[in-house]
């Protein structure tokens, strides 16, 4: 039963494994409606200089839009080193684009399926890690920097995101995968000033079991906290409070919650809201501001199409002016 649950969860976490393997048509199309795009973990960079929205996520592809409604793409933008640990054609998950010091940085999870780093409960653990590429332009190409590795090769890590903490140092916040440690963690690691590599060891911020809202059933049917940490994104509220949205599960439903740091820094302690912040079946969100000043959350929902789960980018209008992040309503461009 445990293996069946694992397969089901993996199907939901990587809907359309073919798309995760980048088997999306390379033909670039124009005027694509948002709701016709199939994309996990949609991340939006609202680039002020070009007045263009750039959307990326799982698959390593890029879409461009001037109005969030119609999109052009997909474009290939990541140029990894085939001689690195990633191999010739790594699987790419949860790509994000961050602007920092006049450069653009591509935070993504890369998986080399041919390399196994561990076996836990008879399940082989593939070589997977969050990594950073660089470009002079938001639409790439994104190329490797100095360090071939940012995180330990013995750890499967994913969903790296970017934050400058109150010490003015850059950090990557990422998940150590539950498949290996049995209780997924959210961790931080300091980055070099130019983001070309990492410094020192990572520090655990919280564990999946710290969440009061995530749930799963154990072997004996008992209800317990879920094992999955997924999709961190950092933000500050209008009152200066540091928050993090992140995703786990309530039984078999992908769900997003929020936690706030009591210290106002990444070190926390992190206090989790008792209830999820978004409706069921939505997750892996991020926040951005439109060119006309509207605050939105980008995330995806699941949809069952002929027995196959696909993920569709969605937007919610949000309010961050107070002491808490508040979801207002779904937003249709």
C-alpha positions as CSV (number, residue, x, y, z in Angstrom):
1,X,0.0,0.0,0.0
2,X,2.8,2.3,0.9
3,X,4.4,1.9,-2.6
4,X,1.0,2.6,-4.2
5,X,0.7,5.8,-2.2
6,X,4.2,6.7,-3.2
7,X,3.5,6.2,-6.9
8,X,0.2,8.2,-6.7
9,X,2.0,11.1,-4.9
10,X,4.9,11.0,-7.4
11,X,2.3,11.2,-10.3
12,X,0.8,14.3,-8.7
13,X,4.1,15.9,-7.8
14,X,5.4,15.4,-11.4
15,X,2.2,15.4,-13.5
16,X,2.9,14.3,-17.1
17,X,6.4,12.9,-16.5
18,X,6.9,13.4,-20.2
19,X,6.6,17.2,-19.7
20,X,9.0,17.0,-16.8
21,X,11.5,15.3,-19.1
22,X,11.1,18.3,-21.4
23,X,9.1,16.4,-24.0
24,X,7.2,19.6,-24.9
25,X,7.1,20.7,-28.4
26,X,9.9,23.0,-29.3
27,X,7.7,24.9,-31.8
28,X,7.3,28.5,-30.5
29,X,3.7,29.7,-30.6
30,X,2.1,33.1,-30.1
31,X,-1.2,34.2,-28.4
32,X,-1.4,31.2,-26.2
33,X,-4.2,31.7,-23.5
34,X,-2.9,31.1,-20.0
35,X,-5.4,28.4,-19.2
36,X,-4.3,26.4,-22.2
37,X,-0.7,26.1,-20.9
38,X,0.2,23.0,-18.9
39,X,2.9,23.9,-16.4
40,X,3.9,22.9,-12.8
41,X,5.3,25.4,-10.3
42,X,4.7,28.6,-12.4
43,X,7.0,31.4,-11.5
44,X,6.5,34.9,-12.9
45,X,9.3,37.5,-13.3
46,X,7.7,40.9,-13.9
47,X,10.6,42.6,-15.7
48,X,10.3,46.4,-15.4
49,X,12.9,47.2,-18.0
50,X,11.2,45.3,-20.8
51,X,7.7,45.5,-19.4
52,X,7.4,41.8,-20.0
53,X,6.2,39.0,-17.8
54,X,8.4,35.9,-18.0
55,X,6.9,32.6,-16.8
56,X,8.9,29.5,-16.1
57,X,8.6,26.4,-13.9
58,X,8.9,22.7,-14.3
59,X,10.2,21.6,-17.7
60,X,12.9,24.3,-18.1
61,X,10.8,26.2,-20.7
62,X,10.0,29.9,-20.8
63,X,6.9,31.8,-21.8
64,X,6.6,35.6,-22.4
65,X,3.6,37.9,-22.1
66,X,2.8,41.6,-22.1
67,X,-0.6,41.2,-20.3
68,X,-0.6,37.9,-18.4
69,X,-3.5,36.8,-20.7
70,X,-1.8,35.7,-23.9
71,X,1.7,34.1,-24.0
72,X,4.4,33.3,-26.5
73,X,6.5,30.2,-26.2
74,X,7.8,27.8,-25.1
75,X,11.5,28.8,-25.3
76,X,14.5,26.7,-24.2
77,X,16.7,28.9,-22.0
78,X,18.9,26.7,-19.8
79,X,22.2,25.5,-21.1
80,X,23.7,23.0,-18.6
81,X,27.1,21.3,-18.9
82,X,26.6,17.7,-20.2
83,X,29.9,16.8,-18.5
84,X,28.7,17.9,-15.1
85,X,26.8,15.7,-12.5
86,X,23.5,16.7,-14.3
87,X,24.3,14.6,-17.4
88,X,23.3,15.3,-20.9
89,X,19.6,15.9,-20.5
90,X,18.6,16.5,-16.8
91,X,15.1,16.6,-15.7
92,X,14.2,20.2,-14.7
93,X,11.7,21.1,-11.9
94,X,10.5,24.3,-10.4
95,X,12.6,26.9,-12.2
96,X,12.6,30.4,-10.9
97,X,14.2,33.6,-12.4
98,X,15.5,36.3,-9.9
99,X,17.0,39.6,-10.8
100,X,20.0,40.5,-8.7
101,X,22.7,43.2,-9.2
102,X,21.9,43.7,-12.9
103,X,22.1,40.0,-13.6
104,X,19.4,37.3,-13.9
105,X,19.7,34.0,-12.0
106,X,17.9,30.8,-12.8
107,X,17.2,28.8,-9.6
108,X,16.1,25.3,-10.6
109,X,16.1,21.6,-9.5
110,X,18.0,19.3,-11.8
111,X,17.8,15.5,-11.8
112,X,20.1,13.0,-13.4
113,X,18.0,9.8,-13.4
114,X,21.0,7.7,-14.4
115,X,22.8,8.3,-11.1
116,X,21.5,6.8,-7.8
117,X,22.8,8.3,-4.6
118,X,20.8,6.2,-2.0
119,X,18.1,3.5,-1.5
120,X,15.5,4.0,1.2
121,X,12.7,1.5,1.8
122,X,13.7,-0.3,-1.5
123,X,13.2,3.0,-3.4
124,X,16.2,4.2,-5.3
125,X,17.0,7.9,-4.8
126,X,18.2,9.8,-7.9
127,X,20.9,12.4,-8.0
128,X,18.8,15.6,-7.7
129,X,19.7,19.1,-6.5
130,X,18.9,22.7,-6.6
131,X,21.4,24.7,-8.6
132,X,21.8,28.3,-10.0
133,X,22.6,29.4,-13.6
134,X,23.2,33.0,-14.8
135,X,22.3,35.3,-17.7
136,X,22.6,39.0,-18.7
137,X,19.0,38.8,-20.0
138,X,15.7,37.6,-18.4
139,X,15.1,35.3,-21.4
140,X,18.5,33.8,-21.3
141,X,20.4,31.8,-22.2
142,X,21.2,30.7,-18.7
143,X,24.7,29.3,-18.2
144,X,26.6,27.6,-15.4
145,X,28.8,29.6,-13.0
146,X,31.9,28.7,-11.1
147,X,30.8,26.0,-8.6
148,X,29.7,22.6,-10.1
149,X,27.7,21.9,-6.9
150,X,25.8,24.1,-4.4
151,X,24.4,21.3,-2.1
152,X,25.8,18.0,-0.9
153,X,25.8,15.2,-3.6
154,X,24.5,12.8,-1.0
155,X,21.3,14.8,-0.4
156,X,18.3,14.9,-2.8
157,X,17.3,18.6,-2.7
158,X,14.7,20.5,-4.6
159,X,12.7,23.7,-5.1
160,X,15.5,26.2,-4.3
161,X,14.4,29.8,-4.0
162,X,16.3,33.1,-3.3
163,X,16.2,35.6,-0.4
164,X,18.4,38.4,1.0
165,X,18.1,38.2,4.8
166,X,18.5,41.0,7.3
167,X,22.2,40.4,7.5
168,X,22.3,41.5,3.8
169,X,23.6,38.1,2.8
170,X,22.1,36.1,-0.1
171,X,20.6,32.7,0.7
172,X,19.1,29.7,-1.1
173,X,16.1,28.2,0.7
174,X,15.4,24.6,-0.4
175,X,13.8,21.3,0.6
176,X,15.7,18.2,1.6
177,X,13.5,15.5,0.2
178,X,11.3,13.3,2.4
179,X,12.1,10.3,0.2
180,X,15.5,10.1,2.0
181,X,15.0,11.6,5.4
182,X,11.4,10.5,6.0
183,X,10.4,14.0,7.3
184,X,11.1,16.6,4.6
185,X,12.9,19.7,5.8
186,X,13.0,23.4,4.8
187,X,16.6,24.6,4.9
188,X,18.8,27.6,4.1
189,X,22.3,27.9,2.8
190,X,24.4,31.0,2.4
191,X,25.4,31.9,-1.2
192,X,28.5,33.7,-2.4
193,X,28.1,37.4,-3.0
194,X,27.8,36.8,-6.7
195,X,25.6,33.7,-6.2
196,X,28.3,31.6,-8.0
197,X,28.3,29.0,-5.3
198,X,27.4,28.2,-1.7
199,X,29.2,28.8,1.6
200,X,29.3,26.5,4.6
201,X,26.6,24.1,5.6
202,X,22.9,24.3,5.4
203,X,20.6,24.9,8.4
204,X,17.2,23.4,9.0
205,X,14.4,26.0,9.4
206,X,11.6,23.6,10.0
207,X,10.3,20.1,9.2
208,X,7.2,18.8,7.5
209,X,5.9,17.5,10.7
210,X,5.9,21.0,12.2
211,X,2.8,21.9,10.1
212,X,-0.5,21.7,12.0
213,X,-2.5,21.4,8.7
214,X,-0.7,18.8,6.6
215,X,-2.0,15.2,7.2
216,X,-1.6,11.6,6.0
217,X,-2.6,8.2,7.2
218,X,0.0,5.8,8.6
219,X,0.1,2.1,8.1
220,X,-2.4,1.5,10.8
221,X,-4.7,4.2,9.6
222,X,-3.7,6.7,12.2
223,X,-3.6,10.4,11.1
224,X,-0.2,12.0,11.4
225,X,1.6,15.0,9.9
226,X,2.6,14.6,6.2
227,X,6.2,14.0,5.2
228,X,6.5,16.4,2.2
229,X,8.0,19.9,2.1
230,X,7.7,21.6,-1.2
231,X,7.8,24.9,-3.0
232,X,9.1,27.6,-0.5
233,X,8.7,31.3,-1.4
234,X,9.7,34.1,0.9
235,X,7.9,37.5,1.2
236,X,7.4,40.4,3.6
237,X,4.1,41.9,4.7
238,X,3.3,45.6,4.8
239,X,4.2,45.6,8.5
240,X,7.6,44.1,7.7
241,X,6.8,40.5,8.9
242,X,8.8,37.8,7.1
243,X,6.6,35.0,5.7
244,X,7.0,31.8,3.7
245,X,4.4,30.1,1.6
246,X,5.1,26.4,1.1
247,X,3.2,23.3,0.0
248,X,2.5,19.8,1.4
249,X,-0.6,17.5,1.3
250,X,-3.8,16.9,3.2
251,X,-4.2,13.2,2.5
252,X,-4.1,13.0,-1.3
253,X,-4.9,16.8,-1.9
254,X,-2.0,19.1,-2.8
255,X,-2.3,22.1,-0.4
256,X,-0.5,25.3,0.4
257,X,0.1,26.9,3.8
258,X,2.0,29.8,5.3
259,X,4.4,30.3,8.2
260,X,5.9,33.5,9.7
261,X,9.2,34.1,11.3
262,X,9.1,35.4,14.9
263,X,12.5,36.9,14.6
264,X,11.9,38.4,11.2
265,X,14.9,36.5,9.8
266,X,15.3,33.1,8.1
267,X,16.4,31.6,11.4
268,X,12.9,31.9,12.8
269,X,11.4,30.3,14.8
270,X,8.8,29.7,12.2
271,X,5.2,29.7,13.4
272,X,2.8,27.9,11.0
273,X,-0.8,29.1,10.5
274,X,-3.3,26.5,11.6
275,X,-5.2,26.4,8.3
276,X,-4.1,26.3,4.7
277,X,-3.9,29.7,3.0
278,X,-5.3,28.6,-0.4
279,X,-8.2,26.4,-1.4
280,X,-7.7,22.6,-1.8
281,X,-5.9,21.5,-5.0
282,X,-3.7,24.5,-5.3
283,X,0.0,24.8,-4.5
284,X,3.6,25.7,-5.2
285,X,2.9,29.4,-5.2
286,X,4.9,32.7,-5.5
287,X,4.0,36.4,-5.3
288,X,4.6,39.2,-7.8
289,X,3.3,42.7,-8.6
290,X,1.9,43.5,-12.0
291,X,3.0,46.6,-13.9
292,X,-0.2,48.4,-12.8
293,X,0.4,47.6,-9.2
294,X,-1.8,44.6,-8.5
295,X,-0.5,42.0,-6.1
296,X,-0.9,38.4,-7.4
297,X,0.0,34.9,-6.4
298,X,1.0,32.5,-9.2
299,X,0.5,28.8,-8.5
300,X,-0.9,25.7,-10.2
301,X,-4.0,23.4,-9.8
302,X,-4.4,19.8,-10.7
303,X,-6.9,18.6,-13.3
304,X,-7.7,15.0,-14.2
305,X,-7.8,14.7,-18.0
306,X,-8.7,11.2,-19.2
307,X,-7.1,9.6,-16.1
308,X,-4.0,11.7,-16.3
309,X,-3.2,14.5,-13.9
310,X,-2.1,17.8,-15.5
311,X,-1.2,21.1,-13.8
312,X,-2.5,24.4,-14.9
313,X,-1.1,27.9,-14.0
314,X,-3.6,30.0,-12.0
315,X,-3.5,33.4,-10.3
316,X,-5.1,34.7,-7.1
317,X,-5.4,38.4,-6.1
318,X,-3.7,38.9,-2.7
319,X,-3.3,41.6,0.0
320,X,0.1,41.9,1.7
321,X,-0.4,45.4,3.2
322,X,-1.3,44.2,6.7
323,X,0.3,41.8,9.1
324,X,-0.7,38.7,7.2
325,X,-0.9,37.5,3.6
326,X,-4.5,37.4,2.6
327,X,-6.0,35.6,-0.4
328,X,-8.7,37.8,-1.9
329,X,-10.1,36.0,-4.9
330,X,-9.1,34.1,-8.1
331,X,-7.8,36.5,-10.7
332,X,-8.4,36.1,-14.5
333,X,-6.3,38.4,-16.7
